[in-house]
């Protein structure tokens, strides 16, 4: 039976890492491989796109990363792949030159430029596989049957791609598929946004009704961020809905886009450490568990709209615009006396503030930074009286003021917004009470 293996960019930083990936792949019978760009490459492509807007760009870093990765190949394969890499870099240079002449970059062109990371890496990975007696073929976007809508920068894979993926990905060879990248029906390259390679992998697995294994530089999902909560533990299993909650409230290990196709097709996602050893990791499936997780987001902002007219229309306009742009705030409330409060990831503050100001009908817009969110997530809270009071009591004991609160309708999550300086104390206190006595 087929299995989809996704290798993150942070797992592929050298030729030794690529050889390690081959060792892992050899333990599976019908593998389909999805890969991200080499570590740091997407950020470098974005940086050079911005430089090109100013009339100059430099491909030295990108050349060094990709050419140095060829050193482990046989001489003939190395020459062939070097020629392919040079061809892609020449095409990238032409695209950046166009940006330099225009002194601006469209969303379409930015996606085209960002896609080079994945389109380059699949050529290199496929060369290594073929050099090690694993017949492989590099496939990207429409070559792999991945078609998307026209939402550049945050594309959604079309349901019709299920049929085209099954048609394009022959298991007679090992497909090496570019994650993060698709094409719209007009033939333009699109990228899939945050967690895009995980999304690609999960969608392909859903098409084949097989397991999806995400190999990362972590051992799996944990009961908290170990950088903030030293006593955080690995979660052996978690259900789709709780995983979605974790993704929404700031997880950097799993993304909502990856969970949805798995949930719709009832396949499991396994998160494992990038290692030939068979570590347990985390399984995400429909199985209900009682695990409770303390999820944190270190940097959030609050955007308040105060004293506007046509309150309900403005609120509706904001929700409609957010939906159109795939914006999902942590918290969105509207009061009867004329105030809207929106809690967002701080990285999104400027973009969302601009949208809100355009729709706010001259109301006063106030942006407040320096906050964090802490969420208690888990099915074990459902139907239990006093859970919210317990959360508030624990934070009160730590003398931590709550700025805002929210609870999901499913009763499986409670989130609080607090001053950033109290994040560590709040997270550890909640973890001690709700998590440390759990039997995982």
N, C-alpha and C positions, 0 to 999 in steps of 0.2 A: 504494500500500500504506500502511496505517496506521502511525503511529509515535507513541509516547508520549513527551511532553516534560514533565519535572518541574522546576519552578522552586522553589528553596529560599527560605525566608523572608528570608535575608540578601541575596538578589538582588533583593528587592522592597521597597525602603525609601523609594521616592518615586514620583511620577507619571512621572518620566523613566525610571525602571527599568521601569515597566509598559509604557511606549511602546517601550522597547528590546526587551522580551519579544515584543511584537507584531511588530516587525521580524524577529525570529528565526523566529517561528511562520510568517510569510508565505513562508518558504523551503521549507516542507514541504507536501505535497499533502493528506494526511488526518491532521492532528494531533489527538491527544487530550492535553489539558493537565491536569496534576496540580499543585496548588500547596499550599505550606505557609502557615501564618499569617504575617502580617507579623513582621519581626524584633522579638523581645522581647515579643510579645503573649502567647504561652503562659505565659511566666514571670510576666507581670503578672496573668494570669487565676488562676494558682495562688496568687500573693501575695494577691489580693483574696478568694479562697476562704478562706485562712487568717485574713485580717482579719475576714471575716464570722463565723467561729467565735467571735471575740471581741466580736461584736455590732455591728461597723461595717465599711463598705467604701466605696470611692470609685472611680467609673468615669471620672474626668476624663482620665486618660492614655489609656484605651482610646477614649474619644470623640474626643480630639484626633488620635490616630493614624489612625483610620478616616475621620473627616470631612475631615481635611486631604488625604487621598489622593484625594478626589473633585474637586479643583480643576481637573484637566485634562479633565474631561468637558464636553460641551455642556450648555447651561443646562437643557434639558428632561430629559436623561438624568441630570444631577446631582441634580435635584429628586426624580426617581423613585428613584434609588439611595439618596439621603439618607433617604427615607421607609423604605426596606427596612432600612437600617442601624439607624435608630431603633427599628424593630420588634424586631430581634434584640437590641439593647441593653436594651430594655424587658423582654424575656424573660429575659435574663441577670440583670437586676436582681431579677426575681421569684425566680429560683433562688437568688441570694445572700441574699435576704431569708429564704427558707426555712431556709438554713444558719444565719442569725443567730438565728432563733427556736429552732432545735434545739440550737445551740451545739456542733454536731458535723457532720462531713461524711463521708458514706459514700463508698465507692469508686465506686458508681454515680453519685452526684451530682458527684463530682470530675470524672469523665469527661464528664458533661453540660456542666459549666462549661468544661473545657479545650477542648471541641469548638467553642466559639464562634469561636475565632481562625480556623480553616479555613472554617467556615460563613459567616463574614462576608466573608473575602477573596475567595471565589469569586463573590460577588455583585458586588463591585467590579471584579474582573478581567473578568467577563463583560460588564459595562457598558462598559468601555473597548474590548473587542473589537467589540461591536456598534456603538459610536461610530466605529470605524475600518473599517467595511464588512466585518467578519468575523462572520457570524452565529454566535452562541454561546449556550450554555445552562449555567447553574450547577446542579451536581448534587452531592448529598452522601449519604453512607451508603447507605440502601436505594434512594434515587433513582438511584444509580449502580450498584446491584446488589451492593453490598459488604456481605456478611453475615459475622459473626464468631461465635466461641465466647463464653462468659460470663466470660472472664478480663479483668475491668476493669483498665485501665491498661496492659495488655500483650496485647491481643487477637490472636488468630490468625484470618486470613481462611479461611472454610470453602471446601473444594473445590467445593461446589455453586455458589459465586459465579461460577465460570467461565461457566456458562450464563446466569446472570442479568445479568452484566456485558455480555456480548455482546448480550443482548436490550435492555438499558436504554440503552446508549451508541450511539445512532444517529449515523452519520458524515455525515448530511445537514446537521448543525450541528456546530460545534466544542464538544465537551463540556469544560467547566471543572470538574474533579472535586476535591473536598476530599480532600487527603491526610490520613493519620493517623486518620481517622474511619470507623467502621462502625456497624452495628447488629446486636444479637443477635436470635435468632428470637423473643424476647419483646418486641421493639420498643424495647429500651433502647439508648441510644447507648454505644458503646465506643470507646476509643482504643487505638492499636496499639503504643505504647511507643517506645523510642529508635529513630530512623530510620524511623518509621512512614510518613512521606510517600514515602520511597524504596520502601518495601515496597508501598504502594498502587500506585505507578507500575509496579513490576516485575510485580506480580500482574496488572494490567490488560494489560500487554504480553504476558504469558504467555497470557492468555485469547485475545488476538488473534493470537498467534504472530508478533509484530512486534518491532522494536528498541525498547529503552528508553534514552532519553537523559536523564541527570541533570545539569542545569545548576546549577553551584555557584560559590562565590566562590573556588575553587581551580582550577588548570589540569588536575588529574587526580590519580591516585594517584602517590606519589613513593617513592623508594627509602629514605626516612627522613623524619622530621619536620623540615622546614627550620628550624624555630625552635630545634631542638637540633643538627641536622646541617646546617651551611651548604652543604655540597657535595652535598646530596640532589638527585636528578634525576627528571624525569618518567618514568613507566613507560608505554611505548606500549601494551603488552598483557600480560595476566596471566590465568591460568586460574581457573576457579571455586574450586577447592579451596584454592589459595594465597590468593585473595581472602578466603575464609572464615577462613583462619588469621589474616590481617591484621585482620579484623573482630573475631575472638575476642581478639586480643592488643592491642586498644586503638585501632584506626583510627577517626578521626572523620570520614572521608570516605565510607566504605562500611560497610554494616551487614549482618549475616548474614541477617536476615529478607528483605532485598532480593535477596540472591544466590540463595537456595533456589528460589523460583518460576522464576527465569531458568534455573537449572541443570536443573530438572525438565522444562522445556519447550524446552531447548536454544536459547534466544534470547540475544542479546548485550546487555550493559549497557555504555553508553558514558558516561563521566564527562567533562564538558567545562566549560570556563570560561564563565561567563555573559557572552557577548559575541557581537555579530553576526558577528564574524570566525570563520572555520571552523578553529579550533585543533584540533590532533590529539587531545589528551586521552589517556584510557586506555580500552581496550576489554577488558571481562571476558567471556570465552567459554570453550569447552571446549578451545581450542587450548593445547597444552602449551608452556611457555616455560622458559628456564633462568634467568630473572631472580631475583636474591636481594635481599631487602628487610630492612632493620633496623627493626623495629617496636618502639616504646617505649610504655610506660604509666607516666606520671610518678608517680602516687600509688597504691600498693597496700598492703594490710595482710595480716598473717599471723594467722590464728586457730588456736590449738593447743588440742587436748583431750588432757589427760594423766591417766592412772591411772583410767580408767573401767572399769566391769564390763560384761559382755555386749558385748564389743568388736565382733564382727561384726554383731550386731543393730543397734547404734548406728550403725555405718557405713552399713548398708543403709537405716536410717530416714532418715539425713541425705540420702543420694542420692535416695531416693523423694520427700522433701519438696522438695528443690531442683528436681527434675524437674517437680513439680506447680506450682511457682511460677516456672518458667522462669528459674531461677538457674544460671548457668554460670560456676563459679569458674575462675580461671586455672590452678590446680593443686589437686589433692585427693589426698592420700596417706594410707595407713593402715599402721602398722608392727605387727610381730608382738609387740612388747613393750608395747602399749597406748598408742598415740599417734596422733591424727589431726591432720594439718596441712592447712589450707585457705588458699589465697592468693586474695584478692579485690580488685576495684577498691575503693579506699578509700571512695568514695561509698556503697558497698553494705555497709560494715562493720557499722554498727549494726543494720541489718535482718537480716543474716545471723547476727550474733552472737546476736540474740534467738532466732532459729530454732534455732541450735545449742544454746543453753543449755536450751531446752525439751526437747531430745531427748538430752541428754548424760548422763542418769542420775546426776546429782550429781558428775560428774567436774570436775576443775579446768579452767576455761576461761581461756586466756591470749590477750590481744589485743596484737599488736605492730604499731605504725605506723611510718611514716618510710622505706618501701621503694619501689623502682621495679622494673619488669620490662623486660628487653631481650630481644627475640626475633630470631633469624636465621631467615628464612623463604624457602624456594625449592626447586624441584624439583632444582636443580643439586647439592644435597647428597645426594640419594638414592644409596645404595650406595657412597658414598665413605668409605673407612676413614680415621679420624682427624679427622673434622670437629669432633666434640665436644671432642677434645683440643686442637685448634687454637683453638677458642673459649676454653677454659680458659687456654691458654697466653697468649693475647692479653691477657686480663683480669689474669692474674698479672703480666705485664710492667708493667701499669698499677697494680700493687699494690692490686687490687680484690678483695675477698673475696666469694665466692659463697655466698649464704644458702641457696638452694634451686635445683634444676634440674629440667627436664622435657624430654622429647623425644617428639614425636608418633609413633604407630605407623607412619605413612606415611613417616617419616624426612625429612619436608620442613620441619620446624621444630625448633629448639632454643631453649629459653627459660631465662633465669637471673633470679633475684631478687637484687638488690643494694641496698646503702644508697643512699638518694636522692641524697646528696651526690656520688656517683660516676656518676650517670646520663649526664651529658654526655660525660665522658671515655670511658666504656665504649662508648657508642653510636658516637662518632666513630672510636674505634680499630677496632671491628668493621666499620664502614662502609668505612674505608680499606682493610682487608684483603680483605673479601669482595665489595665493590660497585664501588669506584672504577675497577677495570680491566675491568668488564663492558662488553660491546658491546651497548648497548640499541637 
